[in-house]
């Protein structure tokens, strides 16, 4: 009996230590979520402004530039990032986490990414795979899926330079491999209570010549002067826009991961509380039974002596 009580006390102490850890991890995840969501809002304004400037410059440059076609007589594509190679392979970038303890976040993204790989392969097009996060690299390596390039350790403390490096590598792959498209498969952060899997295309880039949403249209816009010309402005802004979009994709995945980790740690803390209550109740019952047994022995011994 005494040995069982000692084991129960040790188990309760262990569960309490685990509860402290899960509470701390939830607090850290909440801090990372605030940082990621704040950076999302700030970078959103930067991306939207570049998008508006691209739309304006693209509308001035003309439909040939918007579709990625070269003007007559040039003999080369003006902007290859705007046009797709119909016979090229499709490149899929799967973004998962570097760490676990975030519920079904990683498994959901990876299973959806694997389904997209099968879907593209079944359509008869070659698939190239790029992974972001060590979980994605391990997942596909175990399934004998060739990974073109893997990025690990980037999401722990994401910097804009990391997104710029990834965007530059993807642009180089799109040009050198003559790819049909480049898509991202990742989690999208909608709000603190809603995250969803998203499949979004990066290349070929679409530049709409329409007036962007939220722009003022009551008055006639002032005429803009482009120097040297609108096409040169598009060429200069396009890499910045691509980097901003990639940065947004990565930040959304980080924010969604932190929300999933907060929920998982909250559930783990609740389970620890329930387990502590159950173990404490079991320990009290065992102590009560031991005390009752000792009292009965004393009463029996006293009655025997009185006789």
Backbone torsions as a table, in degrees:
resi	resn	phi	psi	omega
1	UNK	NA	-46.2	-179.6
2	UNK	-63.0	-38.8	178.5
3	UNK	-64.0	-38.6	178.2
4	UNK	-65.3	-39.1	178.6
5	UNK	-64.5	-40.7	178.4
6	UNK	-63.9	-42.3	178.6
7	UNK	-63.4	-40.1	178.7
8	UNK	-65.1	-42.1	178.8
9	UNK	-62.3	-41.1	178.5
10	UNK	-64.6	-39.0	179.9
11	UNK	-68.0	-41.0	177.9
12	UNK	-62.8	-41.5	178.0
13	UNK	-62.4	-40.4	179.2
14	UNK	-64.2	-43.0	179.8
15	UNK	-65.8	-37.8	177.6
16	UNK	-63.4	-39.8	176.3
17	UNK	-63.8	-39.9	176.8
18	UNK	-63.9	-38.0	178.4
19	UNK	-63.6	-39.8	176.4
20	UNK	-59.9	-40.7	-179.3
21	UNK	-66.3	-44.8	-179.3
22	UNK	-66.2	-36.1	176.4
23	UNK	-63.9	-43.1	179.4
24	UNK	-64.3	-41.0	179.7
25	UNK	-66.1	-35.6	176.7
26	UNK	-65.1	-41.2	178.4
27	UNK	-63.6	-43.4	178.5
28	UNK	-63.8	-42.7	179.3
29	UNK	-63.4	-37.2	178.1
30	UNK	-64.9	-40.1	177.9
31	UNK	-65.3	-42.0	178.5
32	UNK	-66.6	-34.9	177.5
33	UNK	-65.0	-43.3	178.1
34	UNK	-60.9	-41.8	179.8
35	UNK	-66.1	-44.3	-178.8
36	UNK	-67.4	-42.0	-179.8
37	UNK	-67.6	-36.8	176.0
38	UNK	-64.5	-42.5	177.6
39	UNK	-66.3	-33.0	176.5
40	UNK	-61.0	-46.0	-179.5
41	UNK	-64.4	-42.0	-178.8
42	UNK	-67.9	-43.7	-178.2
43	UNK	-73.1	-22.9	178.1
44	UNK	-62.2	-42.1	179.1
45	UNK	-63.7	-39.4	178.5
46	UNK	-63.8	-46.4	-179.7
47	UNK	-64.5	-42.2	-178.7
48	UNK	-64.4	-37.9	180.0
49	UNK	-66.4	-43.0	177.5
50	UNK	-63.9	-38.5	178.8
51	UNK	-61.4	-42.6	178.2
52	UNK	-63.5	-42.4	178.9
53	UNK	-65.3	-38.0	177.5
54	UNK	-65.0	-40.9	179.0
55	UNK	-63.0	-41.7	179.7
56	UNK	-66.2	-46.9	179.5
57	UNK	-66.8	-37.1	179.0
58	UNK	-66.0	-37.3	178.5
59	UNK	-66.8	-33.1	177.1
60	UNK	-76.1	-33.0	-177.5
61	UNK	-70.8	-28.2	177.0
62	UNK	106.7	165.6	-175.9
63	UNK	-64.5	-30.1	-179.6
64	UNK	-62.7	-41.1	179.2
65	UNK	-72.5	-40.2	-178.7
66	UNK	-61.8	-34.0	-179.5
67	UNK	-88.9	-1.1	178.7
68	UNK	82.9	9.7	-179.0
69	UNK	-92.1	149.8	-179.5
70	UNK	-86.7	147.7	175.3
71	UNK	-61.7	161.9	-177.8
72	UNK	-61.4	133.9	175.2
73	UNK	92.4	-8.2	-178.5
74	UNK	-82.0	-34.8	176.5
75	UNK	79.7	8.7	178.9
76	UNK	-152.3	157.6	177.1
77	UNK	-65.8	133.8	178.1
78	UNK	-69.4	-48.9	-179.5
79	UNK	-134.1	93.3	-175.7
80	UNK	-63.9	-22.2	-179.6
81	UNK	-71.1	-11.0	-179.5
82	UNK	-96.8	-6.0	-177.2
83	UNK	-125.8	147.7	-177.6
84	UNK	-104.2	150.7	172.3
85	UNK	-93.0	112.7	-173.3
86	UNK	-61.5	-26.8	-178.6
87	UNK	-98.5	1.2	-175.9
88	UNK	-79.4	171.6	178.2
89	UNK	-81.3	162.4	176.8
90	UNK	-104.1	133.2	179.6
91	UNK	-107.7	129.9	-179.6
92	UNK	-116.9	127.0	176.9
93	UNK	-103.1	112.8	-179.9
94	UNK	-100.3	121.2	-177.2
95	UNK	-108.1	115.1	174.8
96	UNK	-126.1	-167.7	-178.1
97	UNK	-95.9	168.5	174.2
98	UNK	-91.5	-17.5	-176.4
99	UNK	-130.5	165.8	177.5
100	UNK	-99.5	-146.3	-179.0
101	UNK	57.5	39.3	178.4
102	UNK	-134.6	36.0	177.0
103	UNK	67.3	-138.5	-177.6
104	UNK	-93.5	16.7	-176.6
105	UNK	-57.6	-55.9	-176.6
106	UNK	-66.4	-45.9	-177.0
107	UNK	-62.8	-37.4	180.0
108	UNK	-65.2	-46.8	-179.8
109	UNK	-63.8	-43.1	-175.8
110	UNK	-69.4	-38.0	177.3
111	UNK	-67.3	-40.4	177.0
112	UNK	-65.2	-40.6	177.3
113	UNK	-63.2	-41.1	177.7
114	UNK	-64.1	-36.6	177.6
115	UNK	-65.4	-37.4	177.9
116	UNK	-67.1	-39.4	177.4
117	UNK	-59.8	-45.0	179.2
118	UNK	-65.3	-39.4	-179.1
119	UNK	-62.8	-44.1	179.5
120	UNK	-67.0	-41.9	-180.0
121	UNK	-64.8	-38.3	178.9
122	UNK	-66.6	-24.9	178.3
123	UNK	-77.9	-4.0	177.1
124	UNK	93.7	7.1	-179.6
125	UNK	-104.0	141.2	177.5
126	UNK	-68.2	144.2	-178.3
127	UNK	-117.8	129.0	170.2
128	UNK	-109.0	142.1	-173.6
129	UNK	-122.0	133.6	172.5
130	UNK	-124.5	131.8	-177.8
131	UNK	-114.1	144.3	173.0
132	UNK	-123.2	119.0	-175.7
133	UNK	107.2	136.7	-176.9
134	UNK	-65.7	-29.6	179.2
135	UNK	-62.8	-41.0	-180.0
136	UNK	-68.0	-40.7	179.8
137	UNK	-62.0	-45.0	-179.6
138	UNK	-66.7	-39.7	-176.9
139	UNK	-61.1	-49.5	-175.6
140	UNK	-77.8	-27.6	176.8
141	UNK	-67.4	-33.9	177.8
142	UNK	-71.0	-20.4	-179.6
143	UNK	-102.6	15.8	175.7
144	UNK	56.5	37.1	174.8
145	UNK	-99.9	122.2	-177.1
146	UNK	-67.0	129.4	178.5
147	UNK	-104.7	119.5	-179.2
148	UNK	-64.5	-44.3	179.6
149	UNK	-155.4	143.7	-177.7
150	UNK	-127.2	137.9	178.1
151	UNK	-121.1	118.8	-179.5
152	UNK	-124.2	151.5	178.0
153	UNK	74.9	10.4	-177.4
154	UNK	-85.0	-32.7	-169.3
155	UNK	-85.9	-12.6	-179.2
156	UNK	-61.6	-44.1	178.3
157	UNK	-141.8	74.3	-172.5
158	UNK	-65.7	132.4	173.9
159	UNK	-116.3	157.3	179.3
160	UNK	-61.4	-31.4	179.1
161	UNK	-64.9	-32.0	177.1
162	UNK	-65.8	-43.1	177.2
163	UNK	-65.1	-37.9	178.5
164	UNK	-63.9	-39.4	178.3
165	UNK	-65.6	-44.1	178.4
166	UNK	-63.7	-43.1	179.8
167	UNK	-62.9	-41.2	178.7
168	UNK	-64.1	-41.4	179.0
169	UNK	-64.5	-39.5	179.7
170	UNK	-68.0	-37.9	176.4
171	UNK	-63.3	-41.6	179.5
172	UNK	-64.9	-41.6	177.6
173	UNK	-64.5	-40.3	-178.9
174	UNK	-62.8	-38.7	180.0
175	UNK	-76.9	-50.1	-172.5
176	UNK	-70.3	-36.1	-178.5
177	UNK	-89.0	-3.9	-176.8
178	UNK	50.9	55.5	-174.0
179	UNK	-75.8	155.6	174.9
180	UNK	-78.9	-40.6	-178.4
181	UNK	-162.1	161.4	172.3
182	UNK	-129.7	123.5	-177.9
183	UNK	-126.3	153.5	176.1
184	UNK	-108.4	133.7	172.4
185	UNK	-116.7	109.3	-173.5
186	UNK	-158.0	172.9	175.4
187	UNK	-84.4	141.0	179.5
188	UNK	-109.9	127.5	179.2
189	UNK	-86.6	111.1	177.9
190	UNK	-93.4	-49.8	176.6
191	UNK	-157.4	178.6	-179.4
192	UNK	-66.2	-18.4	-179.9
193	UNK	-109.5	0.6	-177.1
194	UNK	-143.2	122.5	172.3
195	UNK	-133.4	146.0	-177.4
196	UNK	-144.7	153.0	175.3
197	UNK	-73.7	141.2	-176.5
198	UNK	-138.9	140.5	174.3
199	UNK	-117.5	110.4	-173.0
200	UNK	-125.6	140.0	-177.9
201	UNK	-89.0	137.3	176.0
202	UNK	-103.8	-49.6	177.6
203	UNK	-122.5	145.3	-7.0
204	UNK	-67.7	143.5	-177.6
205	UNK	-74.0	137.8	176.5
206	UNK	-103.3	124.9	174.5
207	UNK	-115.4	113.3	-179.8
208	UNK	-85.3	139.6	177.5
209	UNK	-89.4	0.4	179.7
210	UNK	-73.9	163.5	176.6
211	UNK	-71.6	129.4	-177.4
212	UNK	-65.1	153.6	-179.5
213	UNK	-63.5	137.5	178.6
214	UNK	89.8	-7.1	179.7
215	UNK	-76.6	149.3	-179.8
216	UNK	-76.6	128.9	-177.7
217	UNK	-124.6	5.0	-177.8
218	UNK	-70.7	-35.5	178.8
219	UNK	-109.5	156.3	-179.9
220	UNK	-71.1	128.9	-177.6
221	UNK	-64.1	147.6	179.0
222	UNK	-70.0	142.3	179.3
223	UNK	-66.2	133.2	-179.6
224	UNK	-100.9	142.8	178.0
225	UNK	-108.2	121.3	-179.8
226	UNK	-101.3	129.1	-179.9
227	UNK	-130.8	119.3	8.3
228	UNK	-77.4	-38.7	176.8
229	UNK	-159.7	171.5	-176.0
230	UNK	-65.2	-36.9	-179.0
231	UNK	-65.3	-37.8	177.3
232	UNK	-65.3	-35.1	177.1
233	UNK	-66.1	-41.6	177.6
234	UNK	-61.2	-43.6	179.0
235	UNK	-60.5	-38.9	-177.6
236	UNK	-75.2	-36.8	-175.5
237	UNK	-83.5	-26.9	-173.4
238	UNK	-59.7	-47.3	177.7
239	UNK	-61.4	-35.6	178.2
240	UNK	-66.9	-39.9	178.6
241	UNK	-64.4	-42.7	-179.8
242	UNK	-62.7	-43.7	178.3
243	UNK	-61.8	-41.6	179.2
244	UNK	-64.0	-38.8	179.3
245	UNK	-66.8	-44.6	178.7
246	UNK	-62.4	-40.8	177.8
247	UNK	-61.2	-40.1	177.6
248	UNK	-63.9	-44.0	179.3
249	UNK	-58.6	-45.3	-177.6
250	UNK	-68.6	-41.0	179.0
251	UNK	-64.3	-39.0	178.4
252	UNK	-64.4	-39.7	177.5
253	UNK	-65.1	-40.7	178.9
254	UNK	-63.6	-45.7	-179.5
255	UNK	-62.6	-42.4	178.7
256	UNK	-64.0	-38.2	178.6
257	UNK	-64.4	-41.5	-179.2
258	UNK	-67.4	-36.4	175.4
259	UNK	-63.0	-45.0	179.0
260	UNK	-62.2	-38.1	179.2
261	UNK	-69.2	-38.6	176.5
262	UNK	-60.2	-45.0	-180.0
263	UNK	-64.5	-43.4	-179.2
264	UNK	-63.8	-41.9	-179.7
265	UNK	-70.7	-33.4	175.7
266	UNK	-64.7	-43.1	177.9
267	UNK	-65.8	-38.6	178.3
268	UNK	-64.7	-38.5	178.1
269	UNK	-65.3	-41.8	177.5
270	UNK	-63.6	-41.8	178.3
271	UNK	-64.2	-37.1	177.5
272	UNK	-65.0	-40.7	177.5
273	UNK	-61.6	-43.7	178.9
274	UNK	-63.0	-41.0	-179.6
275	UNK	-67.0	-39.3	178.8
276	UNK	-63.5	-42.6	177.7
277	UNK	-62.2	-44.1	-179.5
278	UNK	-65.4	-42.2	-179.6
279	UNK	-69.2	-37.9	177.9
280	UNK	-64.4	-41.8	177.7
281	UNK	-62.8	-42.8	178.4
282	UNK	-63.0	-41.1	179.5
283	UNK	-65.3	-41.2	179.1
284	UNK	-64.7	-38.5	177.4
285	UNK	-63.6	-41.6	179.3
286	UNK	-66.2	-39.9	177.8
287	UNK	-64.6	-42.4	179.0
288	UNK	-62.8	-41.3	178.4
289	UNK	-64.5	-38.4	179.0
290	UNK	-66.5	-42.0	179.3
291	UNK	-65.0	-43.8	178.6
292	UNK	-61.2	-41.3	179.4
293	UNK	-63.7	-41.3	179.2
294	UNK	-66.5	-39.9	177.7
295	UNK	-62.6	-41.9	178.5
296	UNK	-62.9	-39.0	178.6
297	UNK	-65.2	-40.9	178.3
298	UNK	-64.6	-44.5	179.9
299	UNK	-62.3	-42.9	-179.9
300	UNK	-63.5	-42.5	-179.7
301	UNK	-66.3	-38.1	179.3
302	UNK	-65.2	-43.9	178.8
303	UNK	-63.7	-37.1	179.1
304	UNK	-66.1	-38.4	178.6
305	UNK	-69.0	-37.3	-179.3
306	UNK	-66.1	-29.7	179.3
307	UNK	-74.2	NA	NA
